[in-house]
Structure formats: structure tokens, C-alpha cells
């Protein structure tokens, strides 16, 4: 009996790893992850990040990354000959992705699996970011915004034609009372159209009150 249990545990763990590390098969869709910069900047790491959080760095939603996804799981750290990112490419992304370290990390972990090449990957990242219209109340709030996760989704649906709730996943951690917004994830097809998210994004914010710290 013990051998059977151990075999089942091994099989499940192996399947879980394969869901994340089978980099050879084609991926199914993209997730554009937008982080709420003031939440990051209030963290310990953010307080040390002058590029994104220093004086005068008034960011609201910024790009965390563009992630190729399987219907279940995702590829990461795919083989590439383009390990190094030039200064020019980094500079061109800093207005929407204001961290050199993040840009390099996202390319190595996710961008290499898009099979587009570095230039095309970052071009697509910007195109999808530009496709999303941010509702006015989230552009540069000077006071904390207190809403529900459902209201955040509703605001984006009203502002973006063709966007559906199934394409959005609000992330705020595990709290069910109050929680700070960490990310808004938006799912796209390979052709850049809004698409329903899959199992990877089913774990969503369950907080009754969602807090967006102000842009300062």
C-alpha cells in the first residue's frame, strides 16, 4: 500500500512539473500581467527600487510581463541564443516596464518561450499594453481607491470594447477581507484578441474590499 501511495504522489508531482516545464510543445495563449505600481512600491523590495519607485516616478498600472501559457501550466526559461538585451531595447521599454532587472528577467523566463525573437516579443508586449484603455479613476489617483474586485473588472469592461470578464483575472493575495491590488491579468489569443482565461488564472482575488494605494 505504501508503494502505491508513493507512486501516486510521484506521478502527481511529475505531472505538475511537466505542466510548467514542457517547453517543446506550442503554447496556447498569452497573459499580459499589469501590476499596480503603488502596491509594489509600498513593499520592502519596492522601497529599494529607485527606478520604479523613486521620487517623481508616478506610475499606476505597469507591465509586469507577457507570458506564453498552456491551457494548463506554462513554459519557462526556453532555450535561446538571445540571452543579452541591449541598452536600447531596455530604454525603449522603461516607460511601461520601469525596471531594468524586471525586463531582463521577464525575457529570460517568459519571452524566450514566445518563439518570436527579442525585438518582436517586446514589440508585441507594447502593442497589447497599448490596446488596453485604463479607466480614468485609475490613471493617477491621489487618494486610496477602495472598490470590490468585481467593480474593477466592471470599470475595465466599460472602457474597453470587446473585453469580457472571462478575459480578466484580479490578483490580490489570499485575504478575504481587505487586500491591496497586486495585478490585473488579461488573456489574449496568439493573434492579439481578447480570449477567455484558462485554469492558470482561476485563482482570483476573493477580498471583499480591494485597495489601490495612491500614485505619489
Residue, then its C-alpha position, 0 to 999 in steps of 0.5 A: x500500500x505504501x508503494x502505491x501511495x508513493x507512486x501516486x504522489x510521484x506521478x502527481x508531482x511529475x505531472x505538475x512539473x511537466x505542466x510548467x516545464x514542457x517547453x517543446x510543445x506550442x503554447x496556447x495563449x498569452x497573459x499580459x500581467x499589469x501590476x499596480x505600481x503603488x502596491x509594489x512600491x509600498x513593499x520592502x523590495x519596492x522601497x529599494x527600487x529607485x527606478x520604479x519607485x523613486x521620487x517623481x516616478x508616478x506610475x499606476x498600472x505597469x507591465x509586469x510581463x507577457x507570458x506564453x501559457x498552456x491551457x494548463x501550466x506554462x513554459x519557462x526559461x526556453x532555450x535561446x541564443x538571445x540571452x543579452x538585451x541591449x541598452x536600447x531595447x531596455x530604454x525603449x521599454x522603461x516607460x511601461x516596464x520601469x525596471x531594468x532587472x524586471x525586463x531582463x528577467x521577464x525575457x529570460x523566463x517568459x519571452x524566450x518561450x514566445x518563439x518570436x525573437x527579442x525585438x518582436x516579443x517586446x514589440x508585441x508586449x507594447x502593442x497589447x499594453x497599448x490596446x488596453x484603455x485604463x479607466x480614468x479613476x485609475x490613471x493617477x489617483x491621489x487618494x486610496x481607491x477602495x472598490x470590490x474586485x468585481x467593480x474593477x473588472x466592471x470599470x475595465x469592461x466599460x472602457x474597453x470594447x470587446x473585453x469580457x470578464x472571462x478575459x480578466x483575472x484580479x490578483x490580490x493575495x489570499x485575504x478575504x477581507x481587505x487586500x491591496x491590488x497586486x495585478x490585473x491579468x488579461x488573456x489574449x489569443x496568439x493573434x492579439x484578441x481578447x480570449x477567455x482565461x484558462x485554469x492558470x488564472x482561476x485563482x482570483x482575488x476573493x477580498x471583499x474590499x480591494x485597495x489601490x494605494x495612491x500614485x505619489 
